[in-house]
Amino acid sequence: MVAKKFLGRAVDRNHVKRIIREQFRCLRGDLPALDVVVRLTVKSASIDRKLLADDVVFLLNRLQQSRPRMEQ
């Protein structure tokens, strides 16, 4: 979720969502089976694609380490 008050332009909001979805898609096989909601909570003047992608990967890896994956 990206609120309009944090990123005013729809182009920027969509760009952030695309980056987050792509990082999730790359790591979803290693994540536990649960729903994930990502919410932008800081106003940003500019979007650094690499920094945002690294932050998302870091958070998803923390999520992976905090809950052991259930084997079927």
C-alpha positions in Angstrom: 0.0 0.0 0.0 1.3 3.4 -0.9 -0.7 6.3 0.3 -1.1 9.4 -1.8 0.2 11.6 1.1 3.6 9.8 0.9 4.0 9.7 -2.9 1.8 12.2 -4.7 2.2 10.9 -8.2 0.5 7.8 -9.3 3.6 6.9 -11.5 5.8 6.9 -8.3 3.3 4.8 -6.3 3.0 2.2 -9.1 6.8 2.1 -9.5 7.2 1.3 -5.8 4.5 -1.4 -5.9 6.2 -3.0 -9.0 9.5 -3.1 -7.2 8.0 -4.7 -4.1 6.0 -7.3 -6.1 9.1 -8.3 -8.1 11.2 -8.8 -5.0 8.4 -10.9 -3.4 8.0 -12.9 -6.6 11.7 -13.8 -6.6 11.7 -14.9 -2.9 8.2 -16.4 -2.5 9.4 -20.0 -2.8 11.6 -19.5 0.3 9.0 -17.7 2.4 6.6 -19.3 4.9 3.0 -19.7 3.8 1.3 -16.5 5.0 -0.1 -13.2 3.7 2.2 -10.2 3.6 1.1 -6.6 3.5 3.8 -3.9 2.8 2.9 -0.4 3.6 5.0 2.7 2.9 5.2 4.9 6.0 7.8 7.5 5.2 7.5 10.4 2.8 10.2 10.2 0.2 11.5 12.9 -2.1 12.9 10.5 -4.6 12.8 6.8 -5.3 16.0 4.9 -5.3 15.1 1.6 -7.0 18.2 -0.3 -5.7 17.8 0.9 -2.1 14.1 0.0 -2.1 14.7 -3.4 -3.5 17.4 -4.1 -0.9 15.1 -3.0 1.9 12.3 -5.3 0.7 14.7 -8.3 0.4 16.0 -7.6 3.9 12.5 -7.5 5.4 11.4 -10.6 3.5 14.6 -12.5 4.7 13.8 -11.4 8.3 10.3 -12.8 7.9 11.8 -16.0 6.5 14.1 -16.4 9.5 11.5 -15.6 12.1 9.0 -18.4 11.2 10.2 -21.9 10.3 8.7 -23.2 7.1 6.3 -26.1 7.6 7.0 -29.2 5.6 4.2 -31.1 4.0 
